[in-house]
């Protein structure tokens, strides 16, 4: 098997380097242009979600590239996610996503968060009264399994699930999740969660692998850390390349978001870096600083998002 992919439990392979398409401004034309650049550079793994507002733009760009003969559909790996207000009907939600994107199937469909919102709530930071008290994840997962049976997707998984949430899901799942996408980088290494996922053949996919610089919840602490910079100097690489390669060295795929062509090329060159045991040991000894979305969200609202904070308590 190629060194730039990992094999999922369902048999599909997932490219280790993925392009994230979250864009706060929901700039359609910029997203389309960036995806075209990424395809030309060699990216084959693209990540979106209903709440990102980028499904249509990503689908348009992929459709154009396929029609131009730049790439074949079977060579592209596409992930999207079930938003929390659609837990009651994953089949309809995925059907709409496919319509929006102009695709016949997704390679990977994830439950975006282990929280449930009332139908029709489509804001990333909902109001208190918009939360459902009962998560009902068993019913939701049955809908996800049905999506798989119907051929609407090739694999199903979860996102932002802690070790405990994974165990709870495995207790009743007929089809185990293939992927758990969580925030993961050298300053939040997810050691416990990675072990749980490995033991249960669940691939870990890391978002914000550089610590989310430029985002309201993120920081430049990862790419500015002196140890990361020292390792980068040793390998004639950039700190970003070291951080990305670290994630891949742990068997994870990494979802990095940049619409800048030169940075996309730089990020892709992380695949060529070889970190040695000493490098990995130095990184594993770094003091962890959890850049938690739960913290950001709790500061924006009140009680419901405190349940999100609890998701991290068992070291997600």
C-alpha positions in Angstrom: 0.0 0.0 0.0 1.2 3.5 -0.8 2.7 5.5 2.1 0.5 8.5 1.4 -2.8 6.6 2.2 -4.3 4.6 5.0 -6.8 1.8 4.7 -10.1 2.1 6.4 -11.9 -0.9 8.0 -14.4 -0.8 5.1 -11.6 -1.5 2.6 -11.4 2.0 1.1 -8.2 3.9 1.3 -8.1 7.5 2.5 -5.3 9.9 1.5 -3.3 11.1 4.5 -3.3 14.7 3.4 -6.7 16.4 3.0 -7.8 19.9 2.1 -10.3 21.5 4.4 -12.8 23.9 2.8 -14.3 25.6 5.8 -14.5 29.3 4.9 -16.1 31.7 7.4 -16.9 34.2 4.6 -18.5 31.3 2.5 -16.7 32.8 -0.5 -17.9 30.5 -3.3 -15.6 31.7 -6.1 -12.5 31.6 -3.9 -13.3 28.1 -2.8 -13.9 26.9 -6.4 -10.5 28.4 -7.5 -8.7 26.9 -4.5 -10.0 23.4 -5.1 -8.9 23.6 -8.8 -5.5 24.6 -7.6 -5.4 21.8 -5.1 -6.3 19.2 -7.7 -3.6 20.4 -10.0 -1.1 20.3 -7.1 -2.1 16.7 -6.4 -4.6 16.8 -3.6 -7.2 14.0 -3.7 -8.9 14.3 -0.3 -11.4 17.0 0.3 -13.3 17.8 3.5 -16.5 19.8 3.8 -19.7 19.9 5.9 -23.2 21.3 5.6 -22.5 23.9 8.3 -19.3 25.1 6.4 -21.4 26.4 3.5 -18.8 25.0 1.1 -20.5 21.9 -0.2 -21.9 23.5 -3.3 -18.6 25.2 -4.2 -16.6 22.1 -3.6 -19.0 20.0 -5.7 -18.9 22.5 -8.5 -15.1 22.5 -8.6 -14.9 18.7 -8.5 -17.6 18.4 -11.2 -15.7 20.8 -13.5 -12.4 19.0 -12.9 -14.0 15.6 -13.7 -15.6 17.0 -16.8 -12.3 18.5 -18.0 -10.6 15.1 -17.5 -8.2 16.6 -14.9 -9.2 13.9 -12.4 -11.4 10.8 -12.2 -14.2 10.6 -9.6 -12.8 7.3 -8.3 -9.5 9.0 -7.5 -11.1 11.6 -5.3 -12.0 11.1 -1.6 -14.8 13.4 -0.4 -16.0 13.8 3.2 -19.0 15.7 4.4 -20.8 15.7 7.7 -24.3 15.3 9.2 -25.2 18.6 11.0 -26.6 18.4 14.5 -30.1 19.5 13.5 -30.4 16.6 11.0 -29.9 13.8 13.4 -33.5 12.8 13.1 -33.1 12.0 9.3 -29.5 11.3 8.1 -30.8 9.8 4.8 -32.6 13.0 3.8 -29.7 15.1 4.9 -27.2 13.1 2.9 -29.5 13.0 -0.1 -29.6 16.8 0.0 -25.8 17.0 0.4 -25.4 14.9 -2.7 -27.8 17.1 -4.6 -26.0 20.2 -3.5 -22.6 18.8 -4.5 -23.8 17.1 -7.7 -22.3 13.8 -6.6 -23.8 10.3 -6.7 -22.1 9.3 -3.4 -19.7 10.4 -0.7 -16.6 8.5 0.2 -17.1 9.3 3.9 -20.0 10.7 5.8 -19.6 11.7 9.5 -21.8 12.7 12.4 -20.4 16.1 12.9 -20.9 16.5 16.7 -22.4 14.2 19.4 -25.0 16.8 20.1 -28.6 17.1 18.8 -30.3 20.4 17.7 -33.9 21.0 16.9 -34.7 20.6 13.1 -34.0 23.6 11.1 -31.2 25.1 13.3 -28.4 25.9 11.0 -26.1 28.2 13.0 -22.7 27.0 14.2 -23.4 28.6 17.6 -27.1 27.8 18.5 -29.2 29.4 21.2 -30.0 27.6 24.4 -33.5 26.7 23.4 -32.4 25.1 20.1 -30.9 22.1 21.8 -32.6 18.7 22.1 -32.3 17.2 25.5 -32.1 13.6 24.2 -29.1 12.9 22.0 -30.7 9.8 20.5 -27.4 8.7 18.9 -28.6 5.1 18.5 -31.4 6.2 16.2 -29.1 8.6 14.4 -26.5 5.9 13.8 -29.1 3.5 12.4 -29.9 6.2 9.9 -26.1 6.5 9.1 -26.0 2.7 8.6 -29.0 2.9 6.3 -27.1 5.6 4.2 -24.3 3.1 3.8 -26.7 0.3 2.8 -28.3 2.5 0.2 -25.0 3.3 -1.4 -25.2 7.0 -0.6 -21.8 6.8 0.9 -18.8 4.4 1.0 -18.0 4.7 4.7 -19.5 6.2 7.8 -17.9 7.7 10.9 -18.0 10.3 13.5 -16.4 13.6 14.5 -15.5 15.1 17.8 -16.3 11.8 19.7 -14.5 11.2 22.9 -13.2 7.8 24.0 -16.4 7.3 26.1 -18.6 8.3 23.2 -16.8 5.8 21.0 -17.4 3.0 23.5 -21.0 4.0 23.8 -21.5 3.9 20.1 -19.8 0.5 19.7 -22.2 -1.0 22.2 -25.1 -0.9 19.8 -23.6 -0.2 16.3 -24.2 -2.9 13.7 -21.5 -1.2 11.5 -18.6 0.3 13.4 -17.4 3.8 12.5 -14.5 3.8 10.0 -13.3 7.3 11.0 -13.3 9.7 14.0 -12.3 13.2 13.0 -11.0 15.3 15.9 -8.7 18.2 16.5 -5.2 16.8 16.7 -1.7 18.4 16.5 1.6 18.3 18.4 0.2 20.3 21.3 -3.0 18.2 21.6 -1.9 14.7 20.7 -5.0 12.8 21.5 -3.0 9.8 22.9 -5.8 8.1 24.8 -8.3 8.5 22.0 -5.8 7.3 19.3 -5.2 4.2 21.3 -9.0 3.5 21.7 -9.5 4.1 18.0 -6.6 1.9 17.0 -7.8 -1.0 19.2 -11.2 -0.7 17.4 -9.9 -0.2 13.9 -11.2 3.3 13.7 -9.0 5.7 11.6 -8.3 9.0 13.2 -8.5 12.1 11.0 -7.1 15.3 12.5 -8.5 18.7 11.8 -6.7 21.9 12.7 -3.4 20.0 12.5 -1.5 23.3 12.7 -3.4 24.5 15.8 -6.0 26.5 13.9 -4.0 29.7 13.3 -6.2 32.5 12.0 -9.4 31.0 13.5 -11.2 32.4 16.5 -10.5 29.2 18.5 -7.0 28.6 17.2 -3.4 29.8 17.9 0.0 30.0 16.3 1.4 28.1 19.3 2.1 25.0 17.3 4.0 26.5 14.4 5.8 28.9 16.6 6.9 26.3 19.2 10.7 26.3 19.5 10.9 22.5 19.5 8.8 22.3 16.3 11.0 25.1 14.8 14.2 23.2 15.8 13.0 20.0 14.1 12.0 21.9 11.0 15.5 23.5 10.8 17.1 20.0 11.2 15.1 18.7 8.2 15.3 21.9 6.1 11.5 22.0 6.4 8.9 24.4 7.7 7.2 24.1 11.1 3.9 23.5 9.3 5.4 20.6 7.4 6.8 19.1 10.7 3.4 19.4 12.4 1.6 17.8 9.5 4.2 15.0 9.1 3.9 14.3 12.9 0.2 13.6 12.5 0.7 11.3 9.6 3.5 9.5 11.4 0.8 8.6 14.0 -1.3 6.9 11.3 -3.7 9.8 11.1 -4.9 11.7 8.0 -4.6 15.5 8.4 -7.1 18.1 7.1 -5.3 21.4 6.5 -7.1 24.4 5.2 -5.3 26.9 3.0 -6.5 28.6 -0.2 -3.0 29.9 -1.0 -1.4 28.0 -3.8 2.1 28.2 -2.4 1.1 27.1 1.0 -0.8 24.2 -0.5 2.4 23.1 -2.2 4.3 23.5 1.0 1.8 21.5 2.9 1.9 18.7 0.3 5.7 18.5 0.7 5.1 17.3 4.2 4.6 13.9 2.7 8.3 13.8 1.8 9.6 14.5 5.3 10.9 11.6 7.4 10.8 12.4 11.2 13.1 10.1 13.2 12.5 8.6 16.6 14.3 11.5 18.4 12.0 14.0 16.6 8.9 12.1 17.6 10.2 11.7 21.2 10.8 15.4 21.5 7.2 16.1 20.3 5.7 13.5 22.6 7.3 15.3 25.6 5.8 18.7 24.8 3.4 20.1 27.3 -0.1 19.8 25.8 -2.2 22.9 25.4 -5.7 21.9 24.3 -7.1 24.4 21.9 -10.7 23.4 22.6 -13.7 24.5 20.6 -15.7 23.7 23.8 -13.9 26.5 25.6 -14.7 29.0 22.8 -18.3 27.9 22.6 -18.9 27.9 26.3 -17.8 31.5 26.3 -20.4 32.3 23.6 -23.5 30.8 25.3 -24.6 29.1 28.5 -25.6 25.7 29.7 -26.0 23.5 26.5 -22.5 24.0 25.3 -21.2 23.0 28.8 -22.1 19.5 27.6 -19.5 20.0 24.8 -16.9 20.9 27.4 -17.7 17.6 29.1 -16.9 15.8 25.9 -13.2 16.6 26.4 -13.1 15.7 30.1 -12.1 12.1 29.3 -9.3 13.3 27.0 -11.2 13.0 23.7 
